[in-house]
Amino acid sequence: MTTYVYRPGHPDANERGMVNKECLHDDRFGESSYVISDTMEPTRHMATGKYHTSKSEFRKDTRASGCVEVGNETGFMLKPRKTIEPSREERRHHLRQAIKYLQNQ
């Protein structure tokens, strides 16, 4: 089965702007691969106060100062939480509080 994509204005497009996906060559990226650079605008590190133009150096400073780069570290979220079982007395106390609260409503 042929798959078409919507590309109005493309030289191979039909009257509806549809192009056969197998024949389509995406010219947005040219012949090269997409490369993520290590350089960035000078950014001040909040823990150390130093300015960095390298992403890797910024991350090294983050780890060295004991901080966590939000969005990249998920290890702490994958650990199961330790459940704390309340004692029999605590359960009774909480139930009494809940009953009193509902009676006052």
Buried (B, 14 or more C-beta within 10 A) or exposed (E): EEEBEEBEEBEEBEEEEBBEEEEBEEEEEEEEEEEEEEEEEEEEBEEBEEEBEEBEBBBEBBEEEEBEEEEEEEEEEEEEEEEEEEEEEEEEEEEEEEEEEEEEE
